[in-house]
Amino acid sequence: MFTGIVAAVGKIKTVTPLEGGAEAGVRLDVDAGGLSMADVGLGDSIALNGACMTVVEKTATGFTVDVSRESLNKTVGLDTTTEVNLEKALTLAERLGGHLVSGHVDGLGVVRKFEPVGESHELVIEAPRDLAKYLAYKGSVVVNGVSLTVNRVEDSASGCQFSINLIPHTIQVTTLKHLKAGSKVNLEIDLIARYVERMLSLNKVG
């Protein structure tokens, strides 16, 4: 589990195809940036742009993960040398500053607007139709591993657009600063909303 509070911005240094042909995944060598590796062990989980990955090798300044083809097909930003938002798995001794995050990307959104508004930035993302029902005014959503609050939701035939206000601190300490209209982003819907839907669907069956 994670919180969606980015601990550091790292960088994917190399992307190496794994053996197995076109259906194989890749191995990523990641510079951890300001993320301390002192308490990270082999097998530990680290979220890269919101996608939970397992550490298979580590150094004092970085780590290596293997990303399956399935994960590559369901995410964006994990197949090229680029900056990534990093967060180590949550421990019971930490504050839950964001919200409960599983690190499982539910779908891809498309940035429709990213513009400064006063001291902040307005980020408008179009989400696919199957995720629209989980997005609510003042609800939580994860965008590229960052826990954010939804300010506005507008439904359409193809899905929905939701708006987020990004304060200067969030822009400064995450990779969201690099977004632009047309950028694809990893989305994870609120964990509680997922369970509420499951409970309501069972009630309908009964």
Backbone as JSON, one array per atom type, in Angstrom:
{
  "sequence": "MFTGIVAAVGKIKTVTPLEGGAEAGVRLDVDAGGLSMADVGLGDSIALNGACMTVVEKTATGFTVDVSRESLNKTVGLDTTTEVNLEKALTLAERLGGHLVSGHVDGLGVVRKFEPVGESHELVIEAPRDLAKYLAYKGSVVVNGVSLTVNRVEDSASGCQFSINLIPHTIQVTTLKHLKAGSKVNLEIDLIARYVERMLSLNKVG",
  "N": [[0.83, -1.19, 0.0], [0.3, 2.33, -0.55], [0.56, 5.96, -0.2], [0.26, 7.98, -2.02], [1.72, 10.24, -1.75], [4.35, 11.72, -3.05], [7.7, 10.78, -2.64], [10.15, 11.29, -3.78], [11.67, 12.41, -6.84], [12.77, 10.37, -9.29], [14.85, 8.87, -11.86], [14.52, 6.94, -14.77], [17.16, 5.2, -15.92], [18.11, 3.25, -17.72], [16.55, 1.07, -20.12], [15.97, -2.2, -20.57], [15.2, -4.81, -22.72], [13.6, -7.83, -21.7], [14.32, -11.36, -21.91], [12.41, -13.32, -24.19], [11.05, -12.45, -26.35], [8.57, -10.59, -28.27], [6.5, -10.54, -26.43], [7.64, -10.24, -24.0], [8.69, -8.43, -21.05], [10.36, -5.56, -19.64], [13.49, -4.59, -18.15], [14.19, -2.19, -15.74], [16.56, 0.21, -14.88], [16.89, 2.28, -12.27], [17.59, 5.54, -11.18], [17.45, 6.65, -7.96], [17.21, 9.26, -7.13], [16.42, 11.6, -4.67], [15.47, 9.68, -2.94], [15.91, 7.7, -0.17], [17.81, 4.75, 0.01], [18.5, 3.2, 2.09], [16.84, 1.69, 3.79], [15.66, -0.09, 2.12], [15.0, -3.28, 0.81], [15.74, -6.27, -1.12], [12.98, -7.39, -2.98], [11.24, -5.62, -1.87], [8.58, -3.16, -2.26], [8.21, -0.49, -4.55], [6.65, 2.36, -5.79], [6.4, 3.44, -9.09], [5.61, 6.19, -10.82], [3.06, 5.68, -9.9], [2.67, 2.97, -10.28], [3.02, -0.1, -8.8], [6.04, -1.72, -8.17], [8.51, -4.36, -7.91], [11.53, -4.52, -6.18], [14.43, -5.81, -7.56], [17.13, -5.65, -7.68], [19.58, -3.59, -6.0], [21.33, -0.54, -5.23], [23.36, 1.86, -3.5], [22.33, 4.2, -4.46], [20.27, 3.7, -6.18], [17.96, 1.45, -7.91], [16.69, -1.66, -9.32], [14.06, -2.88, -11.36], [11.78, -5.31, -12.69], [9.52, -5.12, -15.31], [6.51, -6.33, -16.38], [5.08, -7.33, -19.57], [2.32, -7.04, -19.54], [1.98, -5.07, -17.58], [3.26, -2.95, -18.86], [1.52, -2.58, -20.99], [-0.67, -1.54, -19.7], [0.04, 0.84, -18.57], [1.73, 4.08, -18.61], [4.83, 5.66, -19.4], [6.78, 3.93, -18.42], [8.53, 2.74, -20.08], [10.66, 4.06, -21.14], [13.53, 6.25, -20.96], [13.15, 8.45, -18.52], [11.97, 10.97, -16.17], [10.53, 9.92, -13.06], [7.9, 9.65, -10.64], [8.45, 8.68, -7.32], [7.7, 6.42, -4.66], [8.04, 4.76, -1.62], [6.72, 1.71, -0.2], [4.0, 1.93, 2.12], [4.37, 2.08, 5.68], [3.2, 1.01, 8.94], [3.98, 2.88, 10.74], [3.94, 5.36, 9.64], [2.55, 8.58, 8.67], [-0.61, 8.97, 7.13], [-0.7, 10.82, 4.67], [-1.88, 11.3, 2.19], [-4.08, 9.38, 0.54], [-5.37, 6.0, 0.85], [-3.63, 3.95, -1.3], [-3.24, 1.55, -3.83], [-1.35, 1.05, -5.77], [-1.94, -0.07, -8.17], [-2.56, 0.48, -11.4], [-5.49, 1.7, -12.86], [-6.32, 2.62, -15.31], [-5.72, 4.66, -18.26], [-5.48, 8.16, -18.53], [-6.06, 11.23, -20.39], [-4.45, 14.28, -20.74], [-6.19, 17.24, -21.03], [-6.02, 19.9, -20.52], [-3.64, 22.09, -19.13], [-2.78, 24.56, -17.33], [-1.55, 27.66, -15.93], [-3.19, 29.15, -13.15], [-3.6, 31.87, -11.4], [-1.53, 31.53, -8.61], [-1.4, 28.83, -8.8], [-1.91, 25.75, -10.75], [-4.23, 24.63, -13.19], [-5.34, 21.45, -13.85], [-6.75, 19.47, -16.23], [-8.19, 16.43, -16.95], [-9.09, 13.84, -19.15], [-10.91, 11.01, -18.51], [-11.33, 7.47, -19.1], [-14.49, 5.93, -19.97], [-15.22, 3.74, -18.32], [-14.12, 4.36, -15.89], [-15.33, 6.61, -15.05], [-17.5, 6.58, -13.22], [-16.32, 6.34, -10.77], [-15.22, 8.73, -10.08], [-15.55, 11.65, -8.25], [-16.8, 14.78, -7.06], [-14.65, 16.47, -4.91], [-13.58, 14.07, -4.26], [-10.98, 11.51, -4.16], [-8.17, 10.87, -6.29], [-5.56, 9.19, -8.06], [-2.88, 10.4, -9.88], [-0.37, 9.6, -11.98], [0.91, 8.53, -9.74], [0.49, 10.44, -7.79], [-1.41, 11.6, -5.12], [-4.44, 13.24, -5.39], [-7.02, 15.8, -5.25], [-10.26, 15.9, -6.55], [-11.74, 18.58, -8.21], [-13.8, 19.21, -9.95], [-16.21, 17.57, -11.99], [-17.18, 16.51, -15.17], [-19.42, 14.79, -17.07], [-19.53, 12.85, -20.1], [-20.43, 11.4, -23.31], [-18.31, 9.78, -24.01], [-16.86, 9.42, -21.71], [-15.47, 11.04, -19.01], [-14.48, 14.32, -17.94], [-12.25, 15.56, -15.57], [-11.3, 18.0, -13.16], [-8.43, 19.37, -11.56], [-6.77, 21.16, -9.0], [-3.52, 22.23, -8.82], [-1.18, 22.94, -6.45], [1.68, 25.15, -5.99], [3.74, 23.72, -4.6], [3.25, 21.0, -5.17], [3.68, 20.98, -7.93], [6.39, 21.57, -7.93], [7.69, 19.38, -6.64], [7.09, 17.02, -7.96], [6.71, 15.04, -11.02], [4.65, 16.1, -12.43], [4.87, 18.61, -13.42], [5.81, 18.43, -15.99], [3.73, 17.84, -17.65], [1.46, 18.24, -20.43], [-1.07, 19.39, -22.74], [-2.55, 16.6, -24.22], [-0.81, 14.73, -23.16], [-0.48, 11.45, -21.81], [-1.59, 9.85, -18.83], [-1.15, 7.87, -15.84], [-3.83, 6.46, -14.06], [-5.36, 5.87, -10.93], [-8.17, 4.81, -9.28], [-10.15, 5.7, -6.36], [-9.7, 3.58, -3.58], [-11.7, 2.92, -1.72], [-14.03, 3.52, -3.13], [-14.01, 1.48, -4.98], [-14.6, -0.8, -3.43], [-17.11, -0.11, -2.43], [-18.64, -0.15, -4.77], [-18.54, -2.9, -5.33], [-19.92, -3.99, -3.15], [-22.47, -2.88, -3.52], [-23.15, -4.01, -5.99], [-23.43, -6.7, -5.35], [-25.63, -6.61, -3.67], [-27.61, -5.99, -5.51], [-27.74, -8.35, -6.96], [-28.69, -10.11, -5.05]],
  "CA": [[0.0, 0.0, 0.0], [1.0, 3.6, -0.64], [-0.26, 7.09, 0.2], [0.15, 8.95, -3.09], [2.58, 11.38, -1.45], [5.62, 11.41, -3.72], [8.85, 10.96, -1.75], [11.28, 11.79, -4.56], [11.62, 12.24, -8.29], [13.92, 9.63, -9.79], [14.95, 8.83, -13.33], [14.82, 5.67, -15.41], [18.42, 5.4, -16.64], [18.18, 2.33, -18.86], [15.42, 0.17, -20.35], [16.54, -3.37, -21.23], [14.2, -5.85, -22.98], [13.84, -9.13, -21.11], [14.25, -12.46, -22.87], [11.07, -13.85, -24.38], [10.43, -11.93, -27.57], [7.69, -9.43, -28.25], [5.6, -10.6, -25.28], [8.41, -10.07, -22.77], [8.7, -7.1, -20.47], [11.64, -4.85, -19.65], [14.16, -4.33, -16.88], [14.47, -0.77, -15.6], [17.57, 0.64, -13.94], [16.34, 3.56, -11.83], [18.29, 6.41, -10.24], [16.43, 6.95, -6.96], [17.16, 10.68, -6.81], [16.52, 11.86, -3.24], [14.85, 8.6, -2.17], [16.9, 6.91, 0.56], [17.76, 3.31, -0.23], [19.07, 2.54, 3.27], [15.9, 0.73, 4.38], [15.03, -0.85, 1.03], [15.59, -4.59, 0.6], [15.28, -6.99, -2.3], [11.6, -7.83, -2.81], [10.39, -4.51, -1.4], [7.78, -2.5, -3.29], [8.34, 0.95, -4.8], [5.75, 2.8, -6.86], [6.95, 4.3, -10.14], [4.48, 6.85, -11.48], [1.82, 5.08, -9.43], [2.63, 1.53, -10.55], [3.8, -0.83, -7.8], [7.05, -2.6, -8.74], [9.31, -5.08, -6.94], [12.98, -4.31, -6.31], [15.17, -7.07, -7.79], [18.52, -5.31, -7.4], [19.67, -2.26, -5.43], [22.62, 0.04, -4.89], [23.18, 2.95, -2.54], [21.68, 5.35, -5.09], [19.24, 3.32, -7.14], [17.41, 0.1, -7.84], [16.28, -2.27, -10.58], [12.78, -3.59, -11.33], [11.33, -5.94, -13.92], [8.16, -4.71, -15.63], [5.92, -7.29, -17.31], [4.42, -6.77, -20.75], [0.98, -6.65, -19.13], [2.09, -3.77, -16.91], [3.6, -1.96, -19.88], [0.32, -2.33, -21.79], [-1.69, -0.86, -18.89], [0.59, 2.06, -17.99], [2.5, 4.95, -19.48], [6.02, 6.23, -18.78], [7.66, 2.93, -17.83], [9.26, 2.06, -21.16], [11.6, 5.01, -21.72], [14.36, 6.96, -19.98], [12.44, 9.66, -18.17], [11.78, 11.15, -14.74], [9.37, 9.21, -12.51], [7.56, 9.87, -9.24], [8.79, 7.5, -6.53], [7.21, 6.31, -3.29], [8.2, 3.44, -1.01], [5.48, 1.18, 0.38], [3.59, 2.49, 3.4], [4.51, 1.3, 6.9], [2.21, 1.38, 9.94], [4.53, 3.95, 11.57], [3.93, 6.61, 8.88], [1.31, 9.31, 8.55], [-1.31, 8.8, 5.87], [-0.89, 12.2, 4.22], [-2.73, 11.36, 1.0], [-5.15, 8.42, 0.79], [-4.9, 4.64, 0.63], [-3.34, 3.72, -2.71], [-2.78, 0.17, -4.0], [-0.27, 0.96, -6.73], [-2.43, -0.79, -9.35], [-3.12, 1.46, -12.33], [-6.8, 1.28, -13.36], [-6.52, 3.04, -16.69], [-4.96, 5.82, -18.72], [-6.2, 9.39, -18.83], [-5.4, 12.14, -21.34], [-4.49, 15.67, -20.3], [-6.86, 18.13, -21.97], [-5.65, 21.28, -20.2], [-2.7, 22.26, -18.03], [-2.49, 25.98, -17.44], [-1.47, 28.38, -14.66], [-4.33, 29.95, -12.69], [-3.06, 32.51, -10.22], [-0.27, 30.91, -8.19], [-1.52, 27.38, -9.0], [-2.16, 25.26, -12.1], [-5.42, 23.81, -13.39], [-5.09, 20.25, -14.63], [-7.99, 18.82, -16.66], [-7.88, 15.12, -17.51], [-10.21, 13.03, -19.64], [-10.81, 9.63, -18.05], [-12.17, 6.56, -19.87], [-15.86, 5.8, -19.5], [-15.37, 2.75, -17.25], [-13.63, 4.92, -14.63], [-16.08, 7.84, -14.76], [-18.39, 6.44, -12.07], [-15.53, 6.38, -9.54], [-14.69, 10.08, -9.89], [-16.58, 12.46, -7.62], [-16.4, 16.09, -6.55], [-13.93, 16.4, -3.64], [-13.07, 12.72, -4.06], [-9.55, 11.33, -4.38], [-7.71, 10.15, -7.47], [-4.1, 9.17, -8.19], [-2.39, 10.72, -11.22], [1.07, 9.32, -12.03], [1.42, 8.27, -8.41], [0.27, 11.58, -6.89], [-2.75, 11.68, -4.57], [-4.99, 14.56, -5.69], [-8.44, 15.99, -4.97], [-11.04, 16.3, -7.73], [-12.49, 19.83, -7.99], [-14.96, 19.3, -10.84], [-16.39, 16.43, -12.89], [-18.16, 16.71, -16.24], [-19.6, 13.55, -17.81], [-19.82, 12.93, -21.54], [-20.72, 10.09, -23.89], [-17.09, 8.98, -24.11], [-16.25, 9.23, -20.4], [-15.65, 12.26, -18.22], [-13.33, 15.17, -17.69], [-12.2, 16.04, -14.19], [-10.37, 19.11, -12.97], [-7.63, 19.33, -10.33], [-5.95, 22.34, -8.74], [-2.19, 21.85, -8.36], [-0.5, 24.02, -5.77], [3.08, 25.24, -6.42], [4.57, 22.68, -4.0], [3.06, 19.76, -5.93], [4.38, 21.18, -9.21], [7.83, 21.59, -7.69], [8.28, 18.13, -6.13], [6.65, 15.86, -8.76], [6.91, 15.15, -12.47], [3.46, 16.66, -13.07], [5.29, 19.85, -14.07], [6.14, 18.16, -17.39], [2.53, 17.51, -18.42], [0.93, 19.2, -21.4], [-2.25, 18.86, -23.42], [-2.24, 15.41, -25.03], [-0.04, 13.76, -22.39], [-1.19, 10.36, -21.17], [-1.24, 9.71, -17.41], [-1.66, 6.7, -15.12], [-4.89, 6.79, -13.12], [-5.88, 4.87, -10.01], [-9.36, 5.35, -8.62], [-10.15, 5.56, -4.9], [-9.86, 2.2, -3.13], [-12.99, 2.77, -1.05], [-15.06, 3.51, -4.17], [-13.98, 0.15, -5.59], [-15.3, -1.74, -2.55], [-18.52, 0.28, -2.38], [-19.29, -0.67, -5.98], [-18.66, -4.35, -5.18], [-20.99, -4.28, -2.19], [-23.75, -2.52, -4.14], [-23.46, -4.96, -7.06], [-23.9, -7.94, -4.72], [-26.99, -6.35, -3.19], [-28.5, -6.06, -6.66], [-27.88, -9.76, -7.33], [-29.53, -10.75, -4.04]],
  "C": [[0.88, 1.25, 0.0], [0.05, 4.72, -0.2], [-0.51, 8.08, -0.94], [0.89, 10.24, -2.8], [3.97, 11.06, -1.98], [6.79, 11.75, -2.81], [10.05, 11.55, -2.48], [10.97, 11.64, -6.04], [12.91, 11.55, -8.71], [13.96, 9.67, -11.3], [15.27, 7.41, -13.79], [16.06, 5.88, -16.27], [18.53, 4.51, -17.87], [16.93, 1.46, -18.9], [15.96, -1.0, -21.16], [15.46, -4.42, -21.45], [14.58, -7.17, -22.31], [13.72, -10.21, -22.18], [12.82, -12.98, -22.97], [10.36, -13.27, -25.58], [9.52, -10.76, -27.33], [6.77, -9.38, -27.04], [6.32, -10.39, -23.95], [8.35, -8.62, -22.3], [10.08, -6.47, -20.57], [12.2, -4.78, -18.24], [14.55, -2.86, -16.84], [15.54, -0.56, -14.53], [17.22, 2.07, -13.55], [17.29, 4.27, -10.87], [17.25, 6.91, -9.24], [16.35, 8.43, -6.59], [17.34, 10.89, -5.31], [15.89, 10.79, -2.37], [15.93, 7.76, -1.5], [16.71, 5.43, 0.29], [18.21, 2.52, 0.98], [18.16, 1.46, 3.84], [15.16, -0.1, 3.34], [15.76, -2.18, 0.85], [15.09, -5.22, -0.68], [13.88, -7.55, -2.03], [10.68, -6.76, -2.3], [9.67, -3.86, -2.58], [8.07, -1.0, -3.34], [7.41, 1.3, -5.95], [6.48, 3.75, -7.8], [5.79, 4.88, -10.92], [3.16, 6.17, -11.15], [1.69, 3.6, -9.65], [3.57, 0.81, -9.58], [4.75, -1.83, -8.48], [7.91, -3.21, -7.63], [10.8, -4.89, -7.21], [13.68, -5.67, -6.46], [16.67, -6.89, -7.62], [18.54, -3.92, -6.8], [21.12, -1.86, -5.24], [22.34, 1.14, -3.86], [22.38, 4.1, -3.12], [20.56, 4.98, -6.06], [18.79, 1.88, -6.98], [16.98, -0.36, -9.22], [14.96, -3.0, -10.38], [12.54, -4.23, -12.69], [9.86, -5.59, -14.12], [7.6, -5.66, -16.68], [5.3, -6.58, -18.51], [3.01, -6.31, -20.41], [1.0, -5.28, -18.45], [2.41, -2.66, -17.91], [2.37, -1.59, -20.71], [-0.71, -1.49, -21.04], [-1.22, 0.47, -18.31], [1.28, 2.9, -19.05], [3.71, 5.46, -18.71], [6.98, 5.23, -18.16], [8.46, 2.18, -18.9], [10.27, 2.97, -21.83], [12.39, 5.68, -20.61], [13.72, 8.32, -19.7], [12.37, 9.8, -16.66], [10.51, 10.43, -14.29], [9.17, 9.61, -11.05], [7.79, 8.58, -8.47], [8.17, 7.58, -5.14], [7.43, 4.89, -2.8], [6.88, 3.01, -0.38], [5.27, 1.74, 1.78], [3.9, 1.53, 4.55], [3.49, 1.82, 7.92], [2.69, 2.52, 10.84], [4.46, 5.32, 10.89], [2.56, 7.27, 8.91], [0.7, 9.07, 7.17], [-1.67, 10.19, 5.33], [-1.79, 12.34, 3.0], [-3.98, 10.53, 1.21], [-4.63, 7.03, 0.49], [-4.82, 4.33, -0.86], [-2.75, 2.32, -2.86], [-1.57, 0.05, -4.92], [-0.63, 0.16, -7.96], [-3.15, 0.2, -10.27], [-4.41, 0.91, -12.94], [-7.04, 1.65, -14.81], [-5.68, 4.26, -17.0], [-5.89, 6.99, -18.98], [-5.4, 10.22, -19.82], [-5.56, 13.56, -20.84], [-5.14, 16.52, -21.39], [-6.49, 19.6, -21.74], [-4.68, 21.27, -19.03], [-2.18, 23.68, -18.12], [-2.4, 26.62, -16.06], [-2.75, 29.17, -14.4], [-3.91, 30.59, -11.38], [-1.73, 31.89, -9.88], [-0.27, 29.4, -8.44], [-1.65, 27.02, -10.47], [-3.46, 24.47, -12.12], [-5.06, 22.66, -14.32], [-6.43, 19.59, -14.94], [-7.62, 17.54, -17.4], [-9.15, 14.45, -17.99], [-9.97, 11.58, -19.26], [-11.69, 8.74, -18.91], [-13.52, 6.33, -19.2], [-15.99, 4.83, -18.32], [-14.84, 3.24, -15.91], [-14.46, 6.11, -14.17], [-16.9, 7.73, -13.47], [-17.65, 6.49, -10.74], [-15.02, 7.77, -9.2], [-15.79, 10.99, -9.38], [-15.97, 13.78, -7.13], [-15.86, 15.95, -5.13], [-13.47, 14.99, -3.29], [-11.58, 12.67, -4.38], [-9.28, 10.55, -5.66], [-6.18, 10.21, -7.48], [-3.73, 9.41, -9.65], [-0.88, 10.57, -11.23], [1.68, 9.19, -10.63], [1.18, 9.36, -7.39], [-1.19, 11.6, -6.44], [-3.28, 13.1, -4.72], [-6.49, 14.59, -5.41], [-9.15, 16.52, -6.2], [-11.87, 17.54, -7.39], [-13.76, 19.92, -8.82], [-15.0, 18.07, -11.71], [-17.47, 16.75, -13.9], [-18.24, 15.44, -17.07], [-19.9, 13.82, -19.27], [-20.08, 11.53, -22.04], [-19.5, 9.19, -23.9], [-16.43, 8.72, -22.77], [-16.52, 10.42, -19.52], [-14.35, 13.04, -18.17], [-13.39, 15.63, -16.24], [-11.06, 17.05, -14.04], [-9.7, 19.02, -11.6], [-6.86, 20.64, -10.22], [-4.62, 21.88, -8.15], [-1.51, 23.06, -7.72], [0.98, 24.04, -6.19], [3.97, 24.14, -5.86], [4.47, 21.37, -4.78], [3.77, 19.83, -7.28], [5.89, 21.02, -9.02], [8.41, 20.21, -7.4], [7.82, 16.88, -6.87], [6.94, 16.08, -10.24], [5.7, 15.75, -13.17], [3.78, 17.97, -13.79], [5.54, 19.67, -15.56], [4.91, 17.87, -18.25], [2.16, 18.63, -19.37], [-0.29, 18.57, -22.06], [-1.86, 17.72, -24.35], [-1.44, 14.37, -24.29], [-0.95, 12.68, -21.82], [-0.69, 10.2, -19.74], [-1.83, 8.43, -16.84], [-2.68, 7.14, -14.09], [-5.19, 5.6, -12.21], [-7.04, 5.49, -9.25], [-9.3, 5.04, -7.13], [-10.48, 4.13, -4.49], [-11.22, 1.96, -2.49], [-14.12, 2.7, -2.07], [-15.15, 2.14, -4.84], [-14.77, -0.86, -4.76], [-16.78, -1.4, -2.42], [-19.26, -0.26, -3.59], [-19.52, -2.17, -5.86], [-19.81, -4.71, -4.25], [-22.36, -3.98, -2.8], [-24.14, -3.52, -5.24], [-23.97, -6.27, -6.49], [-25.32, -7.78, -4.19], [-28.01, -6.45, -4.32], [-28.78, -7.5, -7.07], [-28.82, -10.45, -6.35], [-30.97, -10.26, -4.11]]
}
